[in-house]
Amino acid sequence: MPESDDGHRTAGDSAVRRAPPVAFRQFVLKLHSRCDLACDHCYVYTMADQRWRDLPRIMSPRVLDATARRIGEHARAHRLDTVSVILHGGEPLLAGPARIESAVSAIRQGVAPVPTRLTVQTNGIRLDEAYLRLFDRLDVRISLSLDGDRAAHDRHRRGADGRGSHDRVDAAIRRLTTGYPHLFNGLLCTVDLRNDPVTTYRSLLAHRPPTMDFLLPHGTWSTPPPGRVPQPRPTPYADWLITVFEQWYHAGPPVRIRLFDEIIQVLLGGHSRLAGVGTSPAAVAVVQTDGAIEMDDTLAAAHSGAARTGLHVLRDRFDDALDLPAVRAQQAGSASLCATCQACDRRRVCGGGLRTHRWRADTGFDNPSVYCPDLYALIGHIGRTIRRDLAVLSGAAR
């Protein structure tokens, strides 16, 4: 069997090569490669890939303009009806208002006439009134990272001086929701088993976000996440998420939780738009501050260089990335899954989980997710809940 880009043999390799490429629809721009927090669970700075040390701190105007042109070239070539661009980091607000405004202007001009939805993903501690006015004028939506109440959030999201960031983030969210609620895109929360799930959910819900993302902490078979042991039982992350699901589902959900929504969508026969759920092709490309075109940057948690493509916006097209074996593997859906996943009755919903979480040093990505037992249990619980309620509705309709 041929080898993958990381030197490991992969399941379904011939099917991967045959799979037609799918255009990128989401582009992550690393405007600034440094951060003003020192979160100890961050995949960029604390895990296997330490290339951030050698990256330019800020994306240059030349690279920014080339990136905008390449996105527009790709969108027009594939006749996309819209594209999504996320201003990311590090911490993108460290780039400063002027650079952010020039970035937004370059992107809108470069991608026209294709409509562009722009979002900034921020830790929030620099999100003051001036930035809010800027994002309002530029029509840029805002997503923030918040791990729950003060104790939960400050467990990981601290400054280099050890000071927690919760109060500053909480104040930023209140400024956003009071004066600019139309810009609020949602909250991102990394799960920590030590934090009470109900308290965490309710503290996030108090901000009335339109969307919540609950993220599993990044880990692999070689460097397992906290509390995840290599046995089918226990399933601590499933138990944590199921507790949140029960609160959310039976309250007649007041907020969209993407993980749950996308699992339900696939269970009902639809397709997922969330990485790590379902078998839809990955359609995201990342551009680093130096102009390097990369794959999902969470792959930094697997091994050094796992996200690399060898391509650069100053000389290469995004279409060139679509021809790479590693990108094809990410877009091949169930064909790229290992034998264990192929035999699983929940593979269509699980999709093998996030590719990053499948990594093992001796077998590459040819494994189930390190979270396999948790994903299996969570999907099973949601599936039983949905089937029960559909049966009740069906009986009531007769």
Sequence and secondary structure as in RCSB ss.txt:
>XXXX:A:sequence
MPESDDGHRTAGDSAVRRAPPVAFRQFVLKLHSRCDLACDHCYVYTMADQRWRDLPRIMSPRVLDATARRIGEHA
RAHRLDTVSVILHGGEPLLAGPARIESAVSAIRQGVAPVPTRLTVQTNGIRLDEAYLRLFDRLDVRISLSLDGDR
AAHDRHRRGADGRGSHDRVDAAIRRLTTGYPHLFNGLLCTVDLRNDPVTTYRSLLAHRPPTMDFLLPHGTWSTPP
PGRVPQPRPTPYADWLITVFEQWYHAGPPVRIRLFDEIIQVLLGGHSRLAGVGTSPAAVAVVQTDGAIEMDDTLA
AAHSGAARTGLHVLRDRFDDALDLPAVRAQQAGSASLCATCQACDRRRVCGGGLRTHRWRADTGFDNPSVYCPDL
YALIGHIGRTIRRDLAVLSGAAR
>XXXX:A:secstr
  B TTS B TTHHHHHHS      EEEEE BS  S   TT TTTSSS  GGGGS SB  HHHHHHHHHHHHHHH
HHTT S EEEEEESS GGGG HHHHHHHHHHHHHHHTTS EEEEEEE STT  HHHHHHHHHHTEEEEEE  SSH
HHHTTT B TTS B HHHHHHHHHHHHHH GGGEEEEEEE  TTS HHHHHHHHHTT  SEEEEE     SSS  
TT  SSS   HHHHHHHHHHHHHHHT  SSEEHHHHHHHHHHTT    STTSSS    EEEE TT EEES GGGG
GTSTTTTEEEEETTT  HHHHHTSHHHHHHHSGGGGS HHHHT TTHHHHTTS GGGG BTTTBT S  TTHHHH
HHHHHHHHHHHHHHHHHHHHHH 
